[in-house]
């Protein structure tokens, strides 16, 4: 029996700051700011503070899709939040997201500015503000919300569960890897079966549900996140792959994937975004 398998939880849990793992330096059991730092404010009403993770990409894709429709009021400034360095614990960021997670949006078109945190909440806020990518017919709207919140409930098993234990934990432990692998493959099968008979998640209409799910499951089948493509046999989910490729071919998606991206080839990075000229 391994040491991990024989672990007995104590009567009262105590925080071990030397617990190891890739993100041990920023994980903690308490909330709130660790330092004073004001957020920059750009020239546009919409101010996004984010990073090009799967959750961050959802919102930058949405904003770029709105601009692709010609909605000038959707212009935005996007500032990089380096979560590895603890930017999310600055006082200014905590003021717009007390949960200290990216992305977070401040809409300065209202007085006082409206703060919106949690990626799905931001997608819904922008969809309703600009009247786009969210059906208005009740049945279609319910279907869109169902797939949007399916993603919000499912992706923690992919990122915080599978991704953590497969790629980031200080040691490989068979039980959690097997447990979360089973769940991630089940989720891929849910999507694959549905997309076998549907162009997008809500039928023929591209919506915020597609943007949200693409951020995670598109990255999983097309970009080998966690270096797990072979392990998960993602190529076998042919309908998910077809759907993800179709979404990724959209010009707005190509731009949105680059915003607040500090890694990869230089031509794929737009660390800060203040206007369309930043993509040139």
PEVENJO-V566410 format. One record per residue. N is the residue number from 0. RES is the residue in one letter. SS is DSSP state (a for helix, b for strand, c for the rest). PSI is psi in radians with two decimals (NA if undefined). OMEGA is omega in degrees with one decimal (999 if undefined). Layout:
n->N res->RES ss->SS psi->PSI omega->OMEGA
n->N res->RES ss->SS psi->PSI omega->OMEGA
//
This chain:
n->0 res->X ss->c psi->2.33 omega->-178.5
n->1 res->X ss->c psi->2.90 omega->178.4
n->2 res->X ss->c psi->-0.71 omega->-179.4
n->3 res->X ss->c psi->-0.69 omega->-177.1
n->4 res->X ss->c psi->-0.45 omega->-176.5
n->5 res->X ss->c psi->0.15 omega->-179.1
n->6 res->X ss->c psi->2.29 omega->174.7
n->7 res->X ss->c psi->2.06 omega->-178.8
n->8 res->X ss->c psi->2.47 omega->176.5
n->9 res->X ss->c psi->2.96 omega->178.7
n->10 res->X ss->c psi->-0.73 omega->177.6
n->11 res->X ss->c psi->2.17 omega->-178.2
n->12 res->X ss->c psi->2.43 omega->175.5
n->13 res->X ss->c psi->2.48 omega->-178.6
n->14 res->X ss->c psi->2.13 omega->175.0
n->15 res->X ss->c psi->1.79 omega->-175.4
n->16 res->X ss->c psi->-0.24 omega->178.4
n->17 res->X ss->c psi->0.63 omega->-173.4
n->18 res->X ss->c psi->-0.22 omega->177.0
n->19 res->X ss->c psi->-3.10 omega->-176.4
n->20 res->X ss->c psi->2.75 omega->-173.1
n->21 res->X ss->c psi->-0.61 omega->-174.9
n->22 res->X ss->c psi->0.40 omega->-177.4
n->23 res->X ss->c psi->-0.50 omega->-176.4
n->24 res->X ss->c psi->-0.27 omega->-179.3
n->25 res->X ss->c psi->-0.11 omega->178.5
n->26 res->X ss->c psi->2.37 omega->-179.4
n->27 res->X ss->c psi->2.73 omega->-175.9
n->28 res->X ss->c psi->0.24 omega->-179.8
n->29 res->X ss->c psi->2.74 omega->-179.8
n->30 res->X ss->c psi->-3.12 omega->175.9
n->31 res->X ss->c psi->2.95 omega->-177.6
n->32 res->X ss->c psi->2.57 omega->174.2
n->33 res->X ss->c psi->-0.26 omega->-178.3
n->34 res->X ss->b psi->2.77 omega->177.9
n->35 res->X ss->c psi->2.20 omega->176.0
n->36 res->X ss->c psi->2.02 omega->177.9
n->37 res->X ss->c psi->2.63 omega->176.3
n->38 res->X ss->c psi->2.48 omega->173.3
n->39 res->X ss->c psi->2.69 omega->177.4
n->40 res->X ss->c psi->2.11 omega->-178.1
n->41 res->X ss->c psi->-2.80 omega->-171.0
n->42 res->X ss->c psi->-0.24 omega->-175.5
n->43 res->X ss->c psi->2.81 omega->178.8
n->44 res->X ss->c psi->-0.66 omega->-177.3
n->45 res->X ss->b psi->2.11 omega->-178.8
n->46 res->X ss->b psi->1.98 omega->-178.7
n->47 res->X ss->b psi->2.37 omega->177.3
n->48 res->X ss->b psi->1.99 omega->-165.2
n->49 res->X ss->b psi->-3.03 omega->177.8
n->50 res->X ss->c psi->2.58 omega->-173.0
n->51 res->X ss->c psi->0.84 omega->169.4
n->52 res->X ss->c psi->3.04 omega->176.3
n->53 res->X ss->a psi->-0.64 omega->178.4
n->54 res->X ss->a psi->-0.66 omega->179.1
n->55 res->X ss->a psi->-0.68 omega->-178.0
n->56 res->X ss->a psi->-0.58 omega->178.4
n->57 res->X ss->a psi->-0.80 omega->-172.3
n->58 res->X ss->a psi->-0.70 omega->178.8
n->59 res->X ss->a psi->-0.61 omega->173.8
n->60 res->X ss->a psi->-0.79 omega->179.7
n->61 res->X ss->a psi->-0.80 omega->-178.9
n->62 res->X ss->a psi->-0.73 omega->178.6
n->63 res->X ss->a psi->-0.59 omega->175.8
n->64 res->X ss->a psi->-0.68 omega->176.9
n->65 res->X ss->a psi->-0.73 omega->177.3
n->66 res->X ss->a psi->-0.63 omega->177.5
n->67 res->X ss->a psi->-0.51 omega->176.4
n->68 res->X ss->c psi->-0.11 omega->-178.9
n->69 res->X ss->c psi->0.30 omega->179.8
n->70 res->X ss->c psi->1.67 omega->-173.8
n->71 res->X ss->a psi->-0.51 omega->-178.8
n->72 res->X ss->a psi->-0.18 omega->178.2
n->73 res->X ss->a psi->0.05 omega->175.2
n->74 res->X ss->c psi->2.55 omega->-172.1
n->75 res->X ss->b psi->2.75 omega->168.4
n->76 res->X ss->b psi->2.33 omega->179.8
n->77 res->X ss->b psi->2.09 omega->-179.0
n->78 res->X ss->b psi->2.43 omega->-177.6
n->79 res->X ss->b psi->2.29 omega->172.9
n->80 res->X ss->c psi->1.91 omega->-178.6
n->81 res->X ss->c psi->1.71 omega->-175.4
n->82 res->X ss->a psi->-0.42 omega->177.4
n->83 res->X ss->a psi->-0.44 omega->178.7
n->84 res->X ss->a psi->0.06 omega->175.6
n->85 res->X ss->c psi->0.37 omega->179.0
n->86 res->X ss->a psi->-0.49 omega->-177.0
n->87 res->X ss->a psi->-0.16 omega->179.0
n->88 res->X ss->a psi->0.13 omega->173.8
n->89 res->X ss->b psi->2.63 omega->-174.4
n->90 res->X ss->a psi->-0.66 omega->-179.8
n->91 res->X ss->a psi->-0.71 omega->179.3
n->92 res->X ss->a psi->-0.74 omega->179.7
n->93 res->X ss->a psi->-0.52 omega->178.9
n->94 res->X ss->a psi->-0.52 omega->177.4
n->95 res->X ss->a psi->-0.25 omega->171.7
n->96 res->X ss->c psi->1.68 omega->180.0
n->97 res->X ss->c psi->-0.21 omega->178.4
n->98 res->X ss->c psi->-0.11 omega->175.9
n->99 res->X ss->c psi->0.74 omega->175.6
n->100 res->X ss->c psi->2.58 omega->173.6
n->101 res->X ss->c psi->2.69 omega->-0.3
n->102 res->X ss->c psi->2.87 omega->172.8
n->103 res->X ss->b psi->2.47 omega->-175.5
n->104 res->X ss->b psi->2.42 omega->170.5
n->105 res->X ss->b psi->2.18 omega->-179.6
n->106 res->X ss->b psi->1.86 omega->-176.6
n->107 res->X ss->c psi->0.14 omega->174.6
n->108 res->X ss->c psi->-0.16 omega->175.9
n->109 res->X ss->c psi->2.81 omega->178.4
n->110 res->X ss->c psi->1.98 omega->-1.0
n->111 res->X ss->c psi->2.95 omega->178.8
n->112 res->X ss->c psi->2.54 omega->177.7
n->113 res->X ss->b psi->2.21 omega->174.7
n->114 res->X ss->b psi->2.48 omega->177.2
n->115 res->X ss->b psi->2.16 omega->175.7
n->116 res->X ss->b psi->2.86 omega->-167.3
n->117 res->X ss->c psi->2.19 omega->-171.1
n->118 res->X ss->a psi->-0.72 omega->179.9
n->119 res->X ss->a psi->-0.67 omega->178.0
n->120 res->X ss->a psi->-0.67 omega->178.4
n->121 res->X ss->a psi->-0.74 omega->178.4
n->122 res->X ss->a psi->-0.79 omega->179.8
n->123 res->X ss->a psi->-0.73 omega->179.9
n->124 res->X ss->a psi->-0.83 omega->-178.8
n->125 res->X ss->a psi->-0.69 omega->179.2
n->126 res->X ss->a psi->-0.73 omega->-179.8
n->127 res->X ss->a psi->-0.60 omega->-179.9
n->128 res->X ss->a psi->-0.70 omega->-174.4
n->129 res->X ss->a psi->-0.02 omega->176.2
n->130 res->X ss->c psi->0.83 omega->-176.3
n->131 res->X ss->c psi->2.57 omega->172.6
n->132 res->X ss->c psi->0.34 omega->174.1
n->133 res->X ss->c psi->1.99 omega->-177.0
n->134 res->X ss->c psi->2.64 omega->176.8
n->135 res->X ss->c psi->-0.43 omega->177.2
n->136 res->X ss->c psi->2.30 omega->-169.1
n->137 res->X ss->a psi->-0.77 omega->-177.1
n->138 res->X ss->a psi->-0.77 omega->179.0
n->139 res->X ss->a psi->-0.65 omega->178.9
n->140 res->X ss->a psi->-0.72 omega->178.2
n->141 res->X ss->a psi->-0.70 omega->178.2
n->142 res->X ss->a psi->-0.72 omega->178.9
n->143 res->X ss->a psi->-0.81 omega->178.8
n->144 res->X ss->a psi->-0.64 omega->-179.6
n->145 res->X ss->a psi->-0.81 omega->-179.9
n->146 res->X ss->a psi->-0.54 omega->176.3
n->147 res->X ss->a psi->-0.84 omega->-176.9
n->148 res->X ss->a psi->-0.36 omega->168.2
n->149 res->X ss->a psi->-0.79 omega->179.2
n->150 res->X ss->a psi->-0.77 omega->-177.8
n->151 res->X ss->a psi->-0.59 omega->178.4
n->152 res->X ss->a psi->-0.45 omega->-174.2
n->153 res->X ss->a psi->-0.70 omega->-172.7
n->154 res->X ss->a psi->-0.53 omega->175.2
n->155 res->X ss->a psi->-0.51 omega->175.2
n->156 res->X ss->a psi->-0.54 omega->177.6
n->157 res->X ss->a psi->-0.90 omega->-176.0
n->158 res->X ss->a psi->-1.09 omega->-177.3
n->159 res->X ss->a psi->-0.41 omega->178.5
n->160 res->X ss->a psi->-1.38 omega->-177.4
n->161 res->X ss->a psi->-0.91 omega->-176.2
n->162 res->X ss->a psi->-0.72 omega->-179.4
n->163 res->X ss->a psi->-0.93 omega->-173.6
n->164 res->X ss->a psi->-0.52 omega->-179.7
n->165 res->X ss->a psi->-0.66 omega->-171.2
n->166 res->X ss->a psi->-0.53 omega->-167.6
n->167 res->X ss->a psi->-0.42 omega->-177.4
n->168 res->X ss->c psi->2.61 omega->-176.4
n->169 res->X ss->c psi->-0.29 omega->175.1
n->170 res->X ss->c psi->2.65 omega->179.0
n->171 res->X ss->c psi->2.15 omega->-179.9
n->172 res->X ss->c psi->2.16 omega->-170.7
n->173 res->X ss->a psi->-0.79 omega->-172.4
n->174 res->X ss->a psi->-0.96 omega->-178.9
n->175 res->X ss->a psi->-0.59 omega->177.7
n->176 res->X ss->a psi->-0.80 omega->178.1
n->177 res->X ss->a psi->-0.73 omega->-178.3
n->178 res->X ss->a psi->-0.84 omega->-177.1
n->179 res->X ss->a psi->-0.50 omega->173.9
n->180 res->X ss->a psi->-0.79 omega->178.0
n->181 res->X ss->a psi->-0.76 omega->-177.9
n->182 res->X ss->a psi->-0.72 omega->179.8
n->183 res->X ss->a psi->-0.72 omega->178.5
n->184 res->X ss->a psi->-0.59 omega->174.6
n->185 res->X ss->a psi->-0.75 omega->178.6
n->186 res->X ss->a psi->-0.76 omega->177.4
n->187 res->X ss->a psi->-0.63 omega->178.7
n->188 res->X ss->a psi->-0.65 omega->174.8
n->189 res->X ss->a psi->-0.87 omega->179.8
n->190 res->X ss->a psi->-0.76 omega->-175.5
n->191 res->X ss->a psi->-0.75 omega->179.3
n->192 res->X ss->a psi->-0.71 omega->-178.7
n->193 res->X ss->a psi->-0.77 omega->-176.2
n->194 res->X ss->a psi->-0.15 omega->173.4
n->195 res->X ss->c psi->-0.47 omega->-176.7
n->196 res->X ss->c psi->0.23 omega->-174.6
n->197 res->X ss->c psi->2.29 omega->179.9
n->198 res->X ss->c psi->-0.85 omega->177.1
n->199 res->X ss->b psi->3.10 omega->-175.2
n->200 res->X ss->c psi->-0.48 omega->-179.3
n->201 res->X ss->b psi->0.62 omega->178.5
n->202 res->X ss->b psi->-2.31 omega->-177.1
n->203 res->X ss->c psi->-0.08 omega->-174.6
n->204 res->X ss->b psi->2.23 omega->176.0
n->205 res->X ss->c psi->2.20 omega->-172.6
n->206 res->X ss->c psi->3.13 omega->176.4
n->207 res->X ss->a psi->-0.39 omega->175.8
n->208 res->X ss->a psi->-0.69 omega->176.6
n->209 res->X ss->a psi->-0.75 omega->-179.8
n->210 res->X ss->a psi->-0.76 omega->-178.2
n->211 res->X ss->a psi->-0.83 omega->-177.8
n->212 res->X ss->a psi->-0.61 omega->176.7
n->213 res->X ss->a psi->-0.71 omega->-177.9
n->214 res->X ss->a psi->-0.69 omega->-179.8
n->215 res->X ss->a psi->-0.99 omega->-170.9
n->216 res->X ss->a psi->-0.47 omega->171.3
n->217 res->X ss->a psi->-0.75 omega->177.0
n->218 res->X ss->a psi->-0.60 omega->-178.2
n->219 res->X ss->a psi->-0.77 omega->-175.2
n->220 res->X ss->a psi->-0.37 omega->-176.5
n->221 res->X ss->a psi->-0.41 omega->-170.0
n->222 res->X ss->c psi->0.23 omega->168.3
n->223 res->X ss->c psi->0.75 omega->177.8
n->224 res->X ss->a psi->2.56 omega->-175.3
n->225 res->X ss->a psi->0.19 omega->-176.4
n->226 res->X ss->a psi->0.73 omega->-171.6
n->227 res->X ss->c psi->0.20 omega->-175.7
n->228 res->X ss->a psi->-0.81 omega->-179.7
n->229 res->X ss->a psi->-0.75 omega->-178.5
n->230 res->X ss->a psi->-0.71 omega->-178.6
n->231 res->X ss->a psi->-0.10 omega->-178.4
n->232 res->X ss->c psi->0.88 omega->-174.6
n->233 res->X ss->a psi->-0.44 omega->-179.0
n->234 res->X ss->a psi->-0.34 omega->-179.2
n->235 res->X ss->a psi->-0.24 omega->-179.7
n->236 res->X ss->c psi->1.32 omega->-168.3
n->237 res->X ss->a psi->-0.60 omega->-178.8
n->238 res->X ss->a psi->-0.63 omega->174.4
n->239 res->X ss->a psi->-0.74 omega->179.7
n->240 res->X ss->a psi->-0.75 omega->177.5
n->241 res->X ss->a psi->-0.84 omega->179.8
n->242 res->X ss->a psi->-0.80 omega->-178.0
n->243 res->X ss->a psi->-0.72 omega->179.1
n->244 res->X ss->a psi->-0.67 omega->179.1
n->245 res->X ss->a psi->-0.73 omega->178.1
n->246 res->X ss->a psi->-0.77 omega->-175.3
n->247 res->X ss->a psi->-0.37 omega->178.7
n->248 res->X ss->c psi->-0.19 omega->-179.8
n->249 res->X ss->c psi->2.33 omega->-178.8
n->250 res->X ss->a psi->-0.69 omega->-179.3
n->251 res->X ss->a psi->-0.59 omega->178.5
n->252 res->X ss->a psi->-0.72 omega->177.5
n->253 res->X ss->a psi->-0.73 omega->178.4
n->254 res->X ss->a psi->-0.79 omega->-176.3
n->255 res->X ss->a psi->-0.58 omega->179.3
n->256 res->X ss->a psi->-0.38 omega->-175.7
n->257 res->X ss->a psi->-0.37 omega->-173.6
n->258 res->X ss->b psi->2.36 omega->-179.2
n->259 res->X ss->c psi->0.59 omega->-179.6
n->260 res->X ss->c psi->1.93 omega->-179.0
n->261 res->X ss->c psi->0.25 omega->-178.2
n->262 res->X ss->c psi->2.98 omega->178.5
n->263 res->X ss->c psi->-3.10 omega->178.9
n->264 res->X ss->c psi->2.54 omega->-175.0
n->265 res->X ss->a psi->-0.62 omega->-177.6
n->266 res->X ss->a psi->-0.20 omega->177.2
n->267 res->X ss->a psi->-0.01 omega->-174.4
n->268 res->X ss->c psi->2.27 omega->165.4
n->269 res->X ss->b psi->1.51 omega->-171.2
n->270 res->X ss->c psi->-0.73 omega->171.5
n->271 res->X ss->c psi->2.54 omega->-179.0
n->272 res->X ss->b psi->2.17 omega->179.1
n->273 res->X ss->c psi->-0.17 omega->178.5
n->274 res->X ss->c psi->2.97 omega->-178.1
n->275 res->X ss->a psi->-0.43 omega->-179.9
n->276 res->X ss->a psi->-0.32 omega->-178.8
n->277 res->X ss->a psi->-0.27 omega->179.9
n->278 res->X ss->a psi->-0.11 omega->-176.7
n->279 res->X ss->c psi->NA omega->999
//
